[in-house]
Amino acid sequence: MSDAPTNLGVLKRSRKKPEVGDLFVMLPPDGKYLFGRVIRTDALGPMKALLIYIYANRSESKEVPEDLSPRSLLIPPTCTNALGWTHGRFETIENRPLGPGDVLERHCFYAAGRYYDEDARPLSKKSEPCGIGGVTSYRMLDDVISDALGIPRVPE
């Protein structure tokens, strides 16, 4: 299987569908893992996108930090598909049920001049953190993560 080059290293390919509460890792080129979590598997209505969080926490091991919080996101919440797992850029390491304080009170996305929530319902105004609208590919997510970490993007 050929993949477009990314800054995120290949970890473990998986065809298992991500589930709510899944904690996963990504590996940027500096060798320090990033952690993410699946918040929803039915975002954006009929698109059934995965709503994920990417945390600012970093580690040299895949052991999940206890202090993952939506108050410490590296980037705004993002909707994506399962290709990050299929291509091995995201590796699920465990599942923890979502608890109080694990999910932002409101999600906001911006596209085509409007703000909306994870159910594609219009919002009257922007709320922070506000993410990119639509479904973000793992390749585009790689660019957003690289920008947030100050790592040069992989050329197109």
Biotite code that builds the C-alpha atoms (Angstrom):
import biotite.structure as struc

atoms = struc.array([
    struc.Atom([0.000, 0.000, 0.000], chain_id="A", res_id=1, res_name="MET", atom_name="CA", element="C"),
    struc.Atom([1.561, 3.296, -1.009], chain_id="A", res_id=2, res_name="SER", atom_name="CA", element="C"),
    struc.Atom([1.019, 6.383, 1.088], chain_id="A", res_id=3, res_name="ASP", atom_name="CA", element="C"),
    struc.Atom([1.557, 10.057, 0.473], chain_id="A", res_id=4, res_name="ALA", atom_name="CA", element="C"),
    struc.Atom([4.580, 11.173, 2.484], chain_id="A", res_id=5, res_name="PRO", atom_name="CA", element="C"),
    struc.Atom([3.815, 12.762, 5.840], chain_id="A", res_id=6, res_name="THR", atom_name="CA", element="C"),
    struc.Atom([5.682, 13.894, 8.920], chain_id="A", res_id=7, res_name="ASN", atom_name="CA", element="C"),
    struc.Atom([3.724, 11.323, 10.917], chain_id="A", res_id=8, res_name="LEU", atom_name="CA", element="C"),
    struc.Atom([5.554, 7.997, 10.929], chain_id="A", res_id=9, res_name="GLY", atom_name="CA", element="C"),
    struc.Atom([3.896, 4.680, 10.120], chain_id="A", res_id=10, res_name="VAL", atom_name="CA", element="C"),
    struc.Atom([3.153, 2.826, 13.351], chain_id="A", res_id=11, res_name="LEU", atom_name="CA", element="C"),
    struc.Atom([0.635, 0.005, 12.980], chain_id="A", res_id=12, res_name="LYS", atom_name="CA", element="C"),
    struc.Atom([-1.930, -0.327, 10.219], chain_id="A", res_id=13, res_name="ARG", atom_name="CA", element="C"),
    struc.Atom([-5.431, -1.279, 11.324], chain_id="A", res_id=14, res_name="SER", atom_name="CA", element="C"),
    struc.Atom([-8.722, -1.983, 9.630], chain_id="A", res_id=15, res_name="ARG", atom_name="CA", element="C"),
    struc.Atom([-10.591, -2.015, 12.967], chain_id="A", res_id=16, res_name="LYS", atom_name="CA", element="C"),
    struc.Atom([-13.075, 0.845, 13.066], chain_id="A", res_id=17, res_name="LYS", atom_name="CA", element="C"),
    struc.Atom([-12.203, 3.484, 15.648], chain_id="A", res_id=18, res_name="PRO", atom_name="CA", element="C"),
    struc.Atom([-14.631, 3.629, 18.577], chain_id="A", res_id=19, res_name="GLU", atom_name="CA", element="C"),
    struc.Atom([-15.707, 6.379, 20.956], chain_id="A", res_id=20, res_name="VAL", atom_name="CA", element="C"),
    struc.Atom([-13.136, 6.617, 23.748], chain_id="A", res_id=21, res_name="GLY", atom_name="CA", element="C"),
    struc.Atom([-10.255, 5.143, 21.727], chain_id="A", res_id=22, res_name="ASP", atom_name="CA", element="C"),
    struc.Atom([-6.927, 6.692, 22.669], chain_id="A", res_id=23, res_name="LEU", atom_name="CA", element="C"),
    struc.Atom([-4.353, 6.705, 19.900], chain_id="A", res_id=24, res_name="PHE", atom_name="CA", element="C"),
    struc.Atom([-0.810, 7.845, 19.236], chain_id="A", res_id=25, res_name="VAL", atom_name="CA", element="C"),
    struc.Atom([0.950, 9.541, 16.329], chain_id="A", res_id=26, res_name="MET", atom_name="CA", element="C"),
    struc.Atom([4.713, 9.825, 15.858], chain_id="A", res_id=27, res_name="LEU", atom_name="CA", element="C"),
    struc.Atom([6.143, 13.089, 14.486], chain_id="A", res_id=28, res_name="PRO", atom_name="CA", element="C"),
    struc.Atom([9.765, 13.066, 13.267], chain_id="A", res_id=29, res_name="PRO", atom_name="CA", element="C"),
    struc.Atom([11.153, 14.274, 16.617], chain_id="A", res_id=30, res_name="ASP", atom_name="CA", element="C"),
    struc.Atom([10.362, 10.837, 18.118], chain_id="A", res_id=31, res_name="GLY", atom_name="CA", element="C"),
    struc.Atom([7.963, 12.127, 20.793], chain_id="A", res_id=32, res_name="LYS", atom_name="CA", element="C"),
    struc.Atom([4.482, 10.634, 20.609], chain_id="A", res_id=33, res_name="TYR", atom_name="CA", element="C"),
    struc.Atom([1.366, 12.756, 20.320], chain_id="A", res_id=34, res_name="LEU", atom_name="CA", element="C"),
    struc.Atom([-1.902, 11.497, 21.788], chain_id="A", res_id=35, res_name="PHE", atom_name="CA", element="C"),
    struc.Atom([-5.400, 11.697, 20.386], chain_id="A", res_id=36, res_name="GLY", atom_name="CA", element="C"),
    struc.Atom([-8.859, 10.508, 21.292], chain_id="A", res_id=37, res_name="ARG", atom_name="CA", element="C"),
    struc.Atom([-11.986, 9.565, 19.376], chain_id="A", res_id=38, res_name="VAL", atom_name="CA", element="C"),
    struc.Atom([-14.875, 11.632, 20.745], chain_id="A", res_id=39, res_name="ILE", atom_name="CA", element="C"),
    struc.Atom([-17.612, 10.672, 18.270], chain_id="A", res_id=40, res_name="ARG", atom_name="CA", element="C"),
    struc.Atom([-17.984, 8.310, 15.327], chain_id="A", res_id=41, res_name="THR", atom_name="CA", element="C"),
    struc.Atom([-21.118, 9.909, 13.863], chain_id="A", res_id=42, res_name="ASP", atom_name="CA", element="C"),
    struc.Atom([-20.162, 13.559, 13.426], chain_id="A", res_id=43, res_name="ALA", atom_name="CA", element="C"),
    struc.Atom([-21.381, 15.790, 10.583], chain_id="A", res_id=44, res_name="LEU", atom_name="CA", element="C"),
    struc.Atom([-24.647, 13.952, 10.125], chain_id="A", res_id=45, res_name="GLY", atom_name="CA", element="C"),
    struc.Atom([-24.771, 11.594, 7.145], chain_id="A", res_id=46, res_name="PRO", atom_name="CA", element="C"),
    struc.Atom([-20.993, 11.859, 6.651], chain_id="A", res_id=47, res_name="MET", atom_name="CA", element="C"),
    struc.Atom([-20.454, 9.778, 9.833], chain_id="A", res_id=48, res_name="LYS", atom_name="CA", element="C"),
    struc.Atom([-17.073, 11.433, 10.390], chain_id="A", res_id=49, res_name="ALA", atom_name="CA", element="C"),
    struc.Atom([-14.851, 10.786, 13.387], chain_id="A", res_id=50, res_name="LEU", atom_name="CA", element="C"),
    struc.Atom([-14.626, 13.724, 15.779], chain_id="A", res_id=51, res_name="LEU", atom_name="CA", element="C"),
    struc.Atom([-11.171, 13.573, 17.331], chain_id="A", res_id=52, res_name="ILE", atom_name="CA", element="C"),
    struc.Atom([-9.057, 15.558, 19.759], chain_id="A", res_id=53, res_name="TYR", atom_name="CA", element="C"),
    struc.Atom([-5.273, 15.893, 19.430], chain_id="A", res_id=54, res_name="ILE", atom_name="CA", element="C"),
    struc.Atom([-3.639, 16.821, 22.725], chain_id="A", res_id=55, res_name="TYR", atom_name="CA", element="C"),
    struc.Atom([-0.545, 18.950, 23.321], chain_id="A", res_id=56, res_name="ALA", atom_name="CA", element="C"),
    struc.Atom([0.858, 16.276, 25.674], chain_id="A", res_id=57, res_name="ASN", atom_name="CA", element="C"),
    struc.Atom([4.001, 14.576, 24.332], chain_id="A", res_id=58, res_name="ARG", atom_name="CA", element="C"),
    struc.Atom([5.904, 11.492, 25.501], chain_id="A", res_id=59, res_name="SER", atom_name="CA", element="C"),
    struc.Atom([8.777, 9.249, 24.482], chain_id="A", res_id=60, res_name="GLU", atom_name="CA", element="C"),
    struc.Atom([6.558, 6.229, 25.245], chain_id="A", res_id=61, res_name="SER", atom_name="CA", element="C"),
    struc.Atom([3.084, 5.146, 24.199], chain_id="A", res_id=62, res_name="LYS", atom_name="CA", element="C"),
    struc.Atom([1.887, 5.192, 27.810], chain_id="A", res_id=63, res_name="GLU", atom_name="CA", element="C"),
    struc.Atom([-1.173, 7.423, 27.942], chain_id="A", res_id=64, res_name="VAL", atom_name="CA", element="C"),
    struc.Atom([-0.731, 10.424, 30.238], chain_id="A", res_id=65, res_name="PRO", atom_name="CA", element="C"),
    struc.Atom([-3.362, 10.711, 32.960], chain_id="A", res_id=66, res_name="GLU", atom_name="CA", element="C"),
    struc.Atom([-3.812, 14.436, 32.392], chain_id="A", res_id=67, res_name="ASP", atom_name="CA", element="C"),
    struc.Atom([-5.329, 14.436, 28.891], chain_id="A", res_id=68, res_name="LEU", atom_name="CA", element="C"),
    struc.Atom([-7.888, 17.218, 28.870], chain_id="A", res_id=69, res_name="SER", atom_name="CA", element="C"),
    struc.Atom([-9.822, 19.178, 26.256], chain_id="A", res_id=70, res_name="PRO", atom_name="CA", element="C"),
    struc.Atom([-8.262, 22.261, 27.875], chain_id="A", res_id=71, res_name="ARG", atom_name="CA", element="C"),
    struc.Atom([-4.859, 21.126, 26.538], chain_id="A", res_id=72, res_name="SER", atom_name="CA", element="C"),
    struc.Atom([-5.544, 20.536, 22.851], chain_id="A", res_id=73, res_name="LEU", atom_name="CA", element="C"),
    struc.Atom([-2.699, 21.023, 20.371], chain_id="A", res_id=74, res_name="LEU", atom_name="CA", element="C"),
    struc.Atom([-5.179, 21.909, 17.617], chain_id="A", res_id=75, res_name="ILE", atom_name="CA", element="C"),
    struc.Atom([-8.946, 22.505, 17.602], chain_id="A", res_id=76, res_name="PRO", atom_name="CA", element="C"),
    struc.Atom([-11.233, 19.466, 17.431], chain_id="A", res_id=77, res_name="PRO", atom_name="CA", element="C"),
    struc.Atom([-11.156, 17.856, 14.000], chain_id="A", res_id=78, res_name="THR", atom_name="CA", element="C"),
    struc.Atom([-13.449, 15.644, 11.949], chain_id="A", res_id=79, res_name="CYS", atom_name="CA", element="C"),
    struc.Atom([-11.678, 12.968, 9.944], chain_id="A", res_id=80, res_name="THR", atom_name="CA", element="C"),
    struc.Atom([-12.123, 9.507, 8.453], chain_id="A", res_id=81, res_name="ASN", atom_name="CA", element="C"),
    struc.Atom([-10.516, 6.170, 9.353], chain_id="A", res_id=82, res_name="ALA", atom_name="CA", element="C"),
    struc.Atom([-7.668, 6.405, 6.797], chain_id="A", res_id=83, res_name="LEU", atom_name="CA", element="C"),
    struc.Atom([-5.203, 7.573, 9.467], chain_id="A", res_id=84, res_name="GLY", atom_name="CA", element="C"),
    struc.Atom([-5.621, 4.156, 11.096], chain_id="A", res_id=85, res_name="TRP", atom_name="CA", element="C"),
    struc.Atom([-5.747, 2.205, 7.829], chain_id="A", res_id=86, res_name="THR", atom_name="CA", element="C"),
    struc.Atom([-2.478, 3.805, 6.708], chain_id="A", res_id=87, res_name="HIS", atom_name="CA", element="C"),
    struc.Atom([-0.888, 3.307, 10.126], chain_id="A", res_id=88, res_name="GLY", atom_name="CA", element="C"),
    struc.Atom([-0.373, 6.985, 10.968], chain_id="A", res_id=89, res_name="ARG", atom_name="CA", element="C"),
    struc.Atom([-2.661, 6.627, 14.021], chain_id="A", res_id=90, res_name="PHE", atom_name="CA", element="C"),
    struc.Atom([-2.326, 3.616, 16.335], chain_id="A", res_id=91, res_name="GLU", atom_name="CA", element="C"),
    struc.Atom([-5.057, 2.859, 18.865], chain_id="A", res_id=92, res_name="THR", atom_name="CA", element="C"),
    struc.Atom([-3.508, 1.865, 22.175], chain_id="A", res_id=93, res_name="ILE", atom_name="CA", element="C"),
    struc.Atom([-6.501, 1.574, 24.494], chain_id="A", res_id=94, res_name="GLU", atom_name="CA", element="C"),
    struc.Atom([-10.117, 2.537, 25.031], chain_id="A", res_id=95, res_name="ASN", atom_name="CA", element="C"),
    struc.Atom([-11.386, 4.527, 28.001], chain_id="A", res_id=96, res_name="ARG", atom_name="CA", element="C"),
    struc.Atom([-15.040, 5.500, 28.283], chain_id="A", res_id=97, res_name="PRO", atom_name="CA", element="C"),
    struc.Atom([-15.553, 9.242, 28.046], chain_id="A", res_id=98, res_name="LEU", atom_name="CA", element="C"),
    struc.Atom([-16.210, 10.804, 31.417], chain_id="A", res_id=99, res_name="GLY", atom_name="CA", element="C"),
    struc.Atom([-17.170, 14.185, 32.814], chain_id="A", res_id=100, res_name="PRO", atom_name="CA", element="C"),
    struc.Atom([-14.699, 16.807, 31.659], chain_id="A", res_id=101, res_name="GLY", atom_name="CA", element="C"),
    struc.Atom([-13.392, 14.722, 28.720], chain_id="A", res_id=102, res_name="ASP", atom_name="CA", element="C"),
    struc.Atom([-15.458, 16.561, 26.094], chain_id="A", res_id=103, res_name="VAL", atom_name="CA", element="C"),
    struc.Atom([-15.781, 20.248, 25.327], chain_id="A", res_id=104, res_name="LEU", atom_name="CA", element="C"),
    struc.Atom([-19.180, 21.743, 26.078], chain_id="A", res_id=105, res_name="GLU", atom_name="CA", element="C"),
    struc.Atom([-19.456, 23.020, 22.496], chain_id="A", res_id=106, res_name="ARG", atom_name="CA", element="C"),
    struc.Atom([-17.683, 22.195, 19.237], chain_id="A", res_id=107, res_name="HIS", atom_name="CA", element="C"),
    struc.Atom([-17.264, 24.796, 16.526], chain_id="A", res_id=108, res_name="CYS", atom_name="CA", element="C"),
    struc.Atom([-16.143, 24.418, 12.922], chain_id="A", res_id=109, res_name="PHE", atom_name="CA", element="C"),
    struc.Atom([-15.797, 27.014, 10.178], chain_id="A", res_id=110, res_name="TYR", atom_name="CA", element="C"),
    struc.Atom([-16.294, 26.565, 6.440], chain_id="A", res_id=111, res_name="ALA", atom_name="CA", element="C"),
    struc.Atom([-17.821, 28.486, 3.549], chain_id="A", res_id=112, res_name="ALA", atom_name="CA", element="C"),
    struc.Atom([-18.347, 31.614, 5.620], chain_id="A", res_id=113, res_name="GLY", atom_name="CA", element="C"),
    struc.Atom([-20.319, 29.990, 8.426], chain_id="A", res_id=114, res_name="ARG", atom_name="CA", element="C"),
    struc.Atom([-19.874, 28.361, 11.826], chain_id="A", res_id=115, res_name="TYR", atom_name="CA", element="C"),
    struc.Atom([-21.501, 25.057, 12.724], chain_id="A", res_id=116, res_name="TYR", atom_name="CA", element="C"),
    struc.Atom([-21.303, 22.278, 15.309], chain_id="A", res_id=117, res_name="ASP", atom_name="CA", element="C"),
    struc.Atom([-20.363, 18.586, 14.986], chain_id="A", res_id=118, res_name="GLU", atom_name="CA", element="C"),
    struc.Atom([-23.930, 17.769, 13.919], chain_id="A", res_id=119, res_name="ASP", atom_name="CA", element="C"),
    struc.Atom([-23.691, 20.322, 11.061], chain_id="A", res_id=120, res_name="ALA", atom_name="CA", element="C"),
    struc.Atom([-26.152, 22.631, 12.866], chain_id="A", res_id=121, res_name="ARG", atom_name="CA", element="C"),
    struc.Atom([-25.477, 26.347, 12.300], chain_id="A", res_id=122, res_name="PRO", atom_name="CA", element="C"),
    struc.Atom([-24.020, 28.321, 15.201], chain_id="A", res_id=123, res_name="LEU", atom_name="CA", element="C"),
    struc.Atom([-24.919, 31.974, 15.719], chain_id="A", res_id=124, res_name="SER", atom_name="CA", element="C"),
    struc.Atom([-21.307, 32.850, 16.512], chain_id="A", res_id=125, res_name="LYS", atom_name="CA", element="C"),
    struc.Atom([-17.811, 31.464, 16.739], chain_id="A", res_id=126, res_name="LYS", atom_name="CA", element="C"),
    struc.Atom([-16.694, 29.666, 19.890], chain_id="A", res_id=127, res_name="SER", atom_name="CA", element="C"),
    struc.Atom([-13.134, 28.643, 20.692], chain_id="A", res_id=128, res_name="GLU", atom_name="CA", element="C"),
    struc.Atom([-11.469, 26.432, 19.891], chain_id="A", res_id=129, res_name="PRO", atom_name="CA", element="C"),
    struc.Atom([-12.866, 26.526, 16.352], chain_id="A", res_id=130, res_name="CYS", atom_name="CA", element="C"),
    struc.Atom([-11.693, 23.903, 13.855], chain_id="A", res_id=131, res_name="GLY", atom_name="CA", element="C"),
    struc.Atom([-11.546, 23.531, 10.099], chain_id="A", res_id=132, res_name="ILE", atom_name="CA", element="C"),
    struc.Atom([-14.883, 22.595, 8.599], chain_id="A", res_id=133, res_name="GLY", atom_name="CA", element="C"),
    struc.Atom([-15.558, 19.383, 6.734], chain_id="A", res_id=134, res_name="GLY", atom_name="CA", element="C"),
    struc.Atom([-13.707, 16.088, 6.923], chain_id="A", res_id=135, res_name="VAL", atom_name="CA", element="C"),
    struc.Atom([-9.944, 16.529, 7.257], chain_id="A", res_id=136, res_name="THR", atom_name="CA", element="C"),
    struc.Atom([-7.738, 13.849, 5.682], chain_id="A", res_id=137, res_name="SER", atom_name="CA", element="C"),
    struc.Atom([-4.808, 12.442, 7.651], chain_id="A", res_id=138, res_name="TYR", atom_name="CA", element="C"),
    struc.Atom([-2.512, 14.188, 5.145], chain_id="A", res_id=139, res_name="ARG", atom_name="CA", element="C"),
    struc.Atom([-4.103, 17.584, 5.817], chain_id="A", res_id=140, res_name="MET", atom_name="CA", element="C"),
    struc.Atom([-4.120, 16.817, 9.542], chain_id="A", res_id=141, res_name="LEU", atom_name="CA", element="C"),
    struc.Atom([-0.375, 16.128, 9.240], chain_id="A", res_id=142, res_name="ASP", atom_name="CA", element="C"),
    struc.Atom([0.093, 19.678, 7.917], chain_id="A", res_id=143, res_name="ASP", atom_name="CA", element="C"),
    struc.Atom([-1.982, 21.214, 10.734], chain_id="A", res_id=144, res_name="VAL", atom_name="CA", element="C"),
    struc.Atom([-0.077, 19.215, 13.377], chain_id="A", res_id=145, res_name="ILE", atom_name="CA", element="C"),
    struc.Atom([3.274, 20.081, 11.773], chain_id="A", res_id=146, res_name="SER", atom_name="CA", element="C"),
    struc.Atom([2.366, 23.786, 11.842], chain_id="A", res_id=147, res_name="ASP", atom_name="CA", element="C"),
    struc.Atom([1.347, 23.547, 15.518], chain_id="A", res_id=148, res_name="ALA", atom_name="CA", element="C"),
    struc.Atom([4.624, 21.809, 16.426], chain_id="A", res_id=149, res_name="LEU", atom_name="CA", element="C"),
    struc.Atom([6.774, 24.140, 14.307], chain_id="A", res_id=150, res_name="GLY", atom_name="CA", element="C"),
    struc.Atom([7.898, 21.316, 12.023], chain_id="A", res_id=151, res_name="ILE", atom_name="CA", element="C"),
    struc.Atom([8.273, 22.090, 8.287], chain_id="A", res_id=152, res_name="PRO", atom_name="CA", element="C"),
    struc.Atom([5.482, 20.567, 6.199], chain_id="A", res_id=153, res_name="ARG", atom_name="CA", element="C"),
    struc.Atom([6.230, 17.679, 3.876], chain_id="A", res_id=154, res_name="VAL", atom_name="CA", element="C"),
    struc.Atom([6.318, 19.064, 0.300], chain_id="A", res_id=155, res_name="PRO", atom_name="CA", element="C"),
    struc.Atom([3.284, 18.217, -1.843], chain_id="A", res_id=156, res_name="GLU", atom_name="CA", element="C"),
])
